[in-house]
Amino acid sequence: MAIDARIRELGNRHRDLDHLIQEELRHPATDTLKVKDLKRRKLRIKEEIQVLEAQA
């Protein structure tokens, strides 16, 4: 049960980061370093979700 809740929480954070990335990319003066950092954070969350799903 706790794993499922953590997966949902991480899924929400993953989705939020995706929205932030898309928003940043809409700006004409995109901060590429910020986008790169957001994508890196999103990937770490995805990897953590995969590990948790393997345990469930």
The first five atom37 places (N, CA, C, CB, O) and aatype in JSON, in Angstrom:
{
  "aatype": [12, 0, 9, 3, 0, 1, 9, 1, 6, 10, 7, 2, 1, 8, 1, 3, 10, 3, 8, 10, 9, 5, 6, 6, 10, 1, 8, 14, 0, 16, 3, 16, 10, 11, 19, 11, 3, 10, 11, 1, 1, 11, 10, 1, 9, 11, 6, 6, 9, 5, 19, 10, 6, 0, 5, 0],
  "atom_mask": [
    [1, 1, 1, 1, 1],
    [1, 1, 1, 1, 1],
    [1, 1, 1, 1, 1],
    [1, 1, 1, 1, 1],
    [1, 1, 1, 1, 1],
    [1, 1, 1, 1, 1],
    [1, 1, 1, 1, 1],
    [1, 1, 1, 1, 1],
    [1, 1, 1, 1, 1],
    [1, 1, 1, 1, 1],
    [1, 1, 1, 0, 1],
    [1, 1, 1, 1, 1],
    [1, 1, 1, 1, 1],
    [1, 1, 1, 1, 1],
    [1, 1, 1, 1, 1],
    [1, 1, 1, 1, 1],
    [1, 1, 1, 1, 1],
    [1, 1, 1, 1, 1],
    [1, 1, 1, 1, 1],
    [1, 1, 1, 1, 1],
    [1, 1, 1, 1, 1],
    [1, 1, 1, 1, 1],
    [1, 1, 1, 1, 1],
    [1, 1, 1, 1, 1],
    [1, 1, 1, 1, 1],
    [1, 1, 1, 1, 1],
    [1, 1, 1, 1, 1],
    [1, 1, 1, 1, 1],
    [1, 1, 1, 1, 1],
    [1, 1, 1, 1, 1],
    [1, 1, 1, 1, 1],
    [1, 1, 1, 1, 1],
    [1, 1, 1, 1, 1],
    [1, 1, 1, 1, 1],
    [1, 1, 1, 1, 1],
    [1, 1, 1, 1, 1],
    [1, 1, 1, 1, 1],
    [1, 1, 1, 1, 1],
    [1, 1, 1, 1, 1],
    [1, 1, 1, 1, 1],
    [1, 1, 1, 1, 1],
    [1, 1, 1, 1, 1],
    [1, 1, 1, 1, 1],
    [1, 1, 1, 1, 1],
    [1, 1, 1, 1, 1],
    [1, 1, 1, 1, 1],
    [1, 1, 1, 1, 1],
    [1, 1, 1, 1, 1],
    [1, 1, 1, 1, 1],
    [1, 1, 1, 1, 1],
    [1, 1, 1, 1, 1],
    [1, 1, 1, 1, 1],
    [1, 1, 1, 1, 1],
    [1, 1, 1, 1, 1],
    [1, 1, 1, 1, 1],
    [1, 1, 1, 1, 1]
  ],
  "atom_positions": [
    [[0.82, -1.19, 0.0], [0.0, 0.0, 0.0], [0.87, 1.26, 0.0], [-0.93, 0.0, 1.2], [0.6, 2.19, -0.76]],
    [[1.88, 1.29, 0.82], [2.75, 2.46, 0.88], [3.5, 2.64, -0.43], [3.74, 2.33, 2.04], [3.76, 3.77, -0.85]],
    [[3.86, 1.54, -1.07], [4.56, 1.63, -2.36], [3.64, 2.24, -3.4], [5.04, 0.23, -2.81], [4.08, 3.07, -4.2]],
    [[2.37, 1.83, -3.4], [1.42, 2.38, -4.37], [1.26, 3.89, -4.18], [0.07, 1.69, -4.23], [1.19, 4.64, -5.16]],
    [[1.19, 4.32, -2.94], [1.04, 5.75, -2.66], [2.28, 6.51, -3.13], [0.82, 5.98, -1.15], [2.17, 7.6, -3.69]],
    [[3.44, 5.93, -2.9], [4.69, 6.58, -3.33], [4.74, 6.65, -4.86], [5.93, 5.81, -2.79], [5.17, 7.67, -5.42]],
    [[4.31, 5.6, -5.54], [4.3, 5.6, -7.0], [3.37, 6.7, -7.52], [3.87, 4.21, -7.55], [3.7, 7.41, -8.46]],
    [[2.2, 6.83, -6.9], [1.25, 7.88, -7.31], [1.85, 9.27, -7.08], [-0.07, 7.75, -6.53], [1.73, 10.15, -7.93]],
    [[2.48, 9.45, -5.93], [3.11, 10.73, -5.62], [4.19, 11.06, -6.65], [3.72, 10.72, -4.21], [4.25, 12.18, -7.16]],
    [[5.03, 10.09, -6.95], [6.09, 10.31, -7.93], [5.5, 10.55, -9.32], [7.04, 9.1, -7.97], [6.02, 11.36, -10.08]],
    [[4.42, 9.85, -9.64], [3.76, 10.07, -10.93], [3.25, 11.49, -11.06], [0.0, 0.0, 0.0], [3.35, 12.1, -12.13]],
    [[2.71, 12.02, -9.97], [2.24, 13.41, -9.97], [3.4, 14.38, -10.16], [1.5, 13.73, -8.68], [3.29, 15.34, -10.92]],
    [[4.5, 14.13, -9.46], [5.68, 14.99, -9.61], [6.24, 14.9, -11.03], [6.77, 14.6, -8.6], [6.66, 15.91, -11.59]],
    [[6.23, 13.7, -11.6], [6.71, 13.49, -12.97], [5.85, 14.31, -13.95], [6.68, 11.98, -13.34], [6.38, 14.97, -14.84]],
    [[4.55, 14.25, -13.78], [3.63, 14.99, -14.63], [3.84, 16.51, -14.47], [2.18, 14.61, -14.31], [3.84, 17.24, -15.45]],
    [[4.01, 16.96, -13.23], [4.23, 18.38, -12.98], [5.52, 18.87, -13.65], [4.29, 18.66, -11.48], [5.55, 19.96, -14.22]],
    [[6.56, 18.06, -13.57], [7.81, 18.44, -14.22], [7.63, 18.51, -15.73], [8.93, 17.44, -13.87], [8.19, 19.38, -16.39]],
    [[6.85, 17.59, -16.29], [6.58, 17.62, -17.72], [5.9, 18.93, -18.11], [5.71, 16.41, -18.14], [6.24, 19.53, -19.13]],
    [[4.93, 19.36, -17.3], [4.25, 20.62, -17.57], [5.22, 21.81, -17.48], [3.08, 20.81, -16.58], [5.16, 22.72, -18.29]],
    [[6.1, 21.78, -16.49], [7.08, 22.85, -16.36], [8.02, 22.91, -17.56], [7.89, 22.67, -15.08], [8.36, 23.99, -18.05]],
    [[8.43, 21.74, -18.03], [9.31, 21.67, -19.21], [8.59, 22.25, -20.42], [9.76, 20.2, -19.49], [9.16, 23.07, -21.15]],
    [[7.35, 21.83, -20.64], [6.6, 22.33, -21.79], [6.4, 23.84, -21.71], [5.24, 21.62, -21.89], [6.51, 24.54, -22.71]],
    [[6.11, 24.33, -20.52], [5.93, 25.77, -20.33], [7.22, 26.52, -20.64], [5.47, 26.07, -18.89], [7.2, 27.55, -21.31]],
    [[8.33, 26.0, -20.15], [9.63, 26.65, -20.39], [9.96, 26.66, -21.88], [10.74, 25.93, -19.6], [10.52, 27.63, -22.38]],
    [[9.63, 25.59, -22.58], [9.95, 25.51, -24.0], [9.08, 26.44, -24.85], [9.78, 24.08, -24.49], [9.44, 26.74, -25.98]],
    [[7.96, 26.91, -24.32], [7.09, 27.84, -25.05], [7.67, 29.25, -25.1], [5.72, 27.87, -24.41], [7.31, 30.04, -25.98]],
    [[8.55, 29.58, -24.16], [9.12, 30.92, -24.11], [10.17, 31.1, -25.21], [9.75, 31.19, -22.72], [10.95, 30.19, -25.5]],
    [[10.17, 32.27, -25.82], [11.17, 32.52, -26.87], [12.61, 32.46, -26.35], [10.92, 33.87, -27.51], [13.52, 32.02, -27.05]],
    [[12.8, 32.9, -25.12], [14.14, 32.89, -24.52], [14.23, 31.72, -23.55], [14.46, 34.24, -23.8], [14.37, 31.92, -22.34]],
    [[14.16, 30.51, -24.08], [14.18, 29.31, -23.25], [15.51, 29.19, -22.52], [13.92, 28.06, -24.1], [16.58, 29.34, -23.12]],
    [[15.44, 28.92, -21.25], [16.63, 28.69, -20.43], [16.99, 27.21, -20.58], [16.38, 29.07, -18.91], [16.43, 26.35, -19.91]],
    [[17.95, 26.93, -21.47], [18.29, 25.54, -21.77], [18.85, 24.8, -20.56], [19.29, 25.48, -22.91], [18.64, 23.6, -20.43]],
    [[19.56, 25.5, -19.69], [20.08, 24.84, -18.49], [18.95, 24.44, -17.55], [21.07, 25.77, -17.75], [18.99, 23.38, -16.93]],
    [[17.94, 25.29, -17.45], [16.79, 24.97, -16.6], [16.04, 23.77, -17.18], [15.84, 26.19, -16.48], [15.64, 22.87, -16.44]],
    [[15.85, 23.75, -18.5], [15.16, 22.63, -19.15], [15.95, 21.35, -18.94], [14.97, 22.91, -20.66], [15.37, 20.3, -18.64]],
    [[17.26, 21.42, -19.09], [18.1, 20.24, -18.9], [17.98, 19.71, -17.47], [19.57, 20.57, -19.23], [17.89, 18.5, -17.25]],
    [[17.97, 20.62, -16.49], [17.83, 20.21, -15.09], [16.46, 19.58, -14.84], [18.03, 21.42, -14.15], [16.37, 18.56, -14.16]],
    [[15.41, 20.18, -15.39], [14.06, 19.64, -15.21], [13.96, 18.24, -15.83], [13.02, 20.57, -15.84], [13.35, 17.34, -15.24]],
    [[14.55, 18.06, -17.0], [14.51, 16.76, -17.66], [15.29, 15.71, -16.87], [15.08, 16.86, -19.08], [14.88, 14.56, -16.79]],
    [[16.4, 16.12, -16.28], [17.2, 15.21, -15.45], [16.4, 14.77, -14.22], [18.53, 15.89, -15.02], [16.4, 13.6, -13.86]],
    [[15.72, 15.73, -13.59], [14.9, 15.41, -12.42], [13.74, 14.49, -12.81], [14.35, 16.7, -11.78], [13.4, 13.56, -12.07]],
    [[13.15, 14.76, -13.96], [12.04, 13.93, -14.44], [12.51, 12.5, -14.69], [11.43, 14.53, -15.73], [11.8, 11.55, -14.37]],
    [[13.69, 12.34, -15.27], [14.24, 11.01, -15.53], [14.52, 10.26, -14.23], [15.53, 11.13, -16.36], [14.24, 9.06, -14.14]],
    [[15.06, 10.95, -13.22], [15.31, 10.3, -11.93], [14.01, 9.79, -11.31], [16.01, 11.28, -10.96], [13.96, 8.7, -10.74]],
    [[12.97, 10.59, -11.42], [11.67, 10.18, -10.88], [11.16, 8.96, -11.64], [10.65, 11.34, -10.96], [10.65, 8.02, -11.03]],
    [[11.28, 8.98, -12.96], [10.84, 7.84, -13.77], [11.58, 6.57, -13.37], [11.04, 8.12, -15.27], [10.98, 5.51, -13.25]],
    [[12.88, 6.69, -13.17], [13.66, 5.53, -12.76], [13.22, 5.03, -11.38], [15.15, 5.88, -12.74], [13.14, 3.82, -11.16]],
    [[12.94, 5.94, -10.47], [12.49, 5.54, -9.13], [11.14, 4.84, -9.22], [12.4, 6.76, -8.19], [10.9, 3.86, -8.51]],
    [[10.26, 5.33, -10.07], [8.95, 4.69, -10.27], [9.14, 3.26, -10.78], [8.08, 5.51, -11.26], [8.48, 2.34, -10.3]],
    [[10.04, 3.08, -11.73], [10.29, 1.76, -12.29], [10.81, 0.79, -11.23], [11.27, 1.85, -13.45], [10.41, -0.37, -11.2]],
    [[11.68, 1.25, -10.36], [12.2, 0.41, -9.29], [11.08, 0.01, -8.33], [13.33, 1.14, -8.52], [10.97, -1.14, -7.92]],
    [[10.25, 0.99, -7.98], [9.14, 0.7, -7.06], [8.13, -0.25, -7.69], [8.45, 2.0, -6.65], [7.61, -1.14, -7.01]],
    [[7.84, -0.07, -8.97], [6.89, -0.96, -9.64], [7.42, -2.39, -9.71], [6.6, -0.44, -11.05], [6.64, -3.35, -9.65]],
    [[8.72, -2.53, -9.82], [9.32, -3.86, -9.83], [9.2, -4.54, -8.47], [10.79, -3.77, -10.24], [9.14, -5.77, -8.38]],
    [[9.15, -3.74, -7.41], [9.03, -4.28, -6.05], [7.59, -4.63, -5.7], [9.57, -3.29, -5.04], [7.34, -5.48, -4.85]],
    [[6.64, -3.95, -6.37], [5.22, -4.13, -6.02], [4.68, -5.46, -6.49], [4.38, -3.02, -6.62], [3.5, -5.76, -6.28]]
  ]
}
